Amino acid sequence: MGVGPWGVGLDGVLAWVPVAGTVYSVGAAALLMREAVQNGASRGTLLRMAGYLGLDSVASGVPIVGWAVDTLFTGHAFAARALQKDIEKRHGKPLDASPAKLDLGIVTGR
């Protein structure tokens, strides 16, 4: 959902719904980590992703202040970009001149 230059994803909206935000955040994090492991991401990338996703998931469990942090901190998108960069580093960029764009709509709701 976009408002001007800013956007709020599904994670940010669900953060304000007790339990639902945490369940979604942890589930999306598990999917991203599974993809990273299946694609052979480096240990550094896995640790970076775990940090982003852990902060995002822990924040969603704290009422009010944590929900606000979860709304503004796009940890899932950061983790997905880290995985994308890792894949490009190992396999190269796509053959066309435009940079690879990862569709983060499923994770971020944008």
BAVEX-67208 format. One record per residue (C-alpha): x, y, z; residue number from 0. Coordinates in steps of 0.5 Angstrom, whole numbers, plus 500, padded with zeros to 3 digits. Layout:
N
<X->X, Y->Y, Z->Z, num->NUM>;
...
end
This chain:
110
<X->500, Y->500, Z->500, num->0>;
<X->503, Y->506, Z->498, num->1>;
<X->502, Y->513, Z->501, num->2>;
<X->507, Y->518, Z->497, num->3>;
<X->514, Y->516, Z->496, num->4>;
<X->513, Y->511, Z->502, num->5>;
<X->510, Y->505, Z->502, num->6>;
<X->507, Y->500, Z->508, num->7>;
<X->507, Y->492, Z->506, num->8>;
<X->503, Y->487, Z->509, num->9>;
<X->508, Y->486, Z->515, num->10>;
<X->507, Y->493, Z->517, num->11>;
<X->500, Y->493, Z->517, num->12>;
<X->499, Y->486, Z->520, num->13>;
<X->504, Y->489, Z->526, num->14>;
<X->498, Y->492, Z->529, num->15>;
<X->494, Y->486, Z->529, num->16>;
<X->497, Y->482, Z->536, num->17>;
<X->499, Y->475, Z->534, num->18>;
<X->498, Y->476, Z->527, num->19>;
<X->504, Y->480, Z->525, num->20>;
<X->508, Y->476, Z->529, num->21>;
<X->506, Y->469, Z->525, num->22>;
<X->506, Y->473, Z->519, num->23>;
<X->513, Y->476, Z->520, num->24>;
<X->516, Y->469, Z->522, num->25>;
<X->513, Y->465, Z->517, num->26>;
<X->516, Y->470, Z->511, num->27>;
<X->522, Y->470, Z->515, num->28>;
<X->522, Y->462, Z->514, num->29>;
<X->521, Y->462, Z->507, num->30>;
<X->526, Y->467, Z->506, num->31>;
<X->531, Y->463, Z->510, num->32>;
<X->529, Y->457, Z->506, num->33>;
<X->530, Y->460, Z->499, num->34>;
<X->537, Y->462, Z->501, num->35>;
<X->539, Y->455, Z->504, num->36>;
<X->537, Y->452, Z->498, num->37>;
<X->540, Y->457, Z->493, num->38>;
<X->547, Y->456, Z->497, num->39>;
<X->548, Y->463, Z->500, num->40>;
<X->554, Y->464, Z->503, num->41>;
<X->555, Y->464, Z->511, num->42>;
<X->555, Y->471, Z->511, num->43>;
<X->549, Y->472, Z->507, num->44>;
<X->545, Y->467, Z->512, num->45>;
<X->548, Y->471, Z->518, num->46>;
<X->546, Y->478, Z->515, num->47>;
<X->539, Y->475, Z->513, num->48>;
<X->538, Y->472, Z->520, num->49>;
<X->540, Y->479, Z->523, num->50>;
<X->535, Y->483, Z->519, num->51>;
<X->529, Y->478, Z->520, num->52>;
<X->530, Y->477, Z->527, num->53>;
<X->530, Y->484, Z->529, num->54>;
<X->524, Y->485, Z->524, num->55>;
<X->520, Y->479, Z->528, num->56>;
<X->522, Y->481, Z->535, num->57>;
<X->520, Y->488, Z->534, num->58>;
<X->513, Y->485, Z->532, num->59>;
<X->512, Y->482, Z->538, num->60>;
<X->513, Y->488, Z->542, num->61>;
<X->506, Y->492, Z->543, num->62>;
<X->506, Y->499, Z->540, num->63>;
<X->513, Y->501, Z->540, num->64>;
<X->515, Y->495, Z->537, num->65>;
<X->509, Y->495, Z->532, num->66>;
<X->512, Y->502, Z->530, num->67>;
<X->519, Y->499, Z->529, num->68>;
<X->516, Y->493, Z->525, num->69>;
<X->512, Y->498, Z->520, num->70>;
<X->518, Y->502, Z->519, num->71>;
<X->523, Y->497, Z->518, num->72>;
<X->523, Y->493, Z->512, num->73>;
<X->527, Y->487, Z->514, num->74>;
<X->524, Y->482, Z->510, num->75>;
<X->526, Y->487, Z->504, num->76>;
<X->533, Y->488, Z->506, num->77>;
<X->534, Y->480, Z->507, num->78>;
<X->531, Y->479, Z->500, num->79>;
<X->536, Y->484, Z->497, num->80>;
<X->542, Y->481, Z->501, num->81>;
<X->540, Y->474, Z->498, num->82>;
<X->539, Y->477, Z->491, num->83>;
<X->546, Y->480, Z->491, num->84>;
<X->549, Y->474, Z->494, num->85>;
<X->546, Y->470, Z->488, num->86>;
<X->549, Y->476, Z->483, num->87>;
<X->556, Y->475, Z->486, num->88>;
<X->556, Y->468, Z->485, num->89>;
<X->553, Y->467, Z->478, num->90>;
<X->553, Y->474, Z->475, num->91>;
<X->548, Y->479, Z->473, num->92>;
<X->543, Y->478, Z->468, num->93>;
<X->545, Y->478, Z->461, num->94>;
<X->540, Y->484, Z->460, num->95>;
<X->543, Y->491, Z->461, num->96>;
<X->538, Y->492, Z->467, num->97>;
<X->539, Y->490, Z->474, num->98>;
<X->535, Y->484, Z->476, num->99>;
<X->529, Y->486, Z->480, num->100>;
<X->526, Y->481, Z->485, num->101>;
<X->519, Y->482, Z->486, num->102>;
<X->518, Y->483, Z->493, num->103>;
<X->511, Y->484, Z->493, num->104>;
<X->509, Y->477, Z->496, num->105>;
<X->514, Y->479, Z->502, num->106>;
<X->513, Y->487, Z->503, num->107>;
<X->506, Y->487, Z->500, num->108>;
<X->508, Y->493, Z->495, num->109>;
end
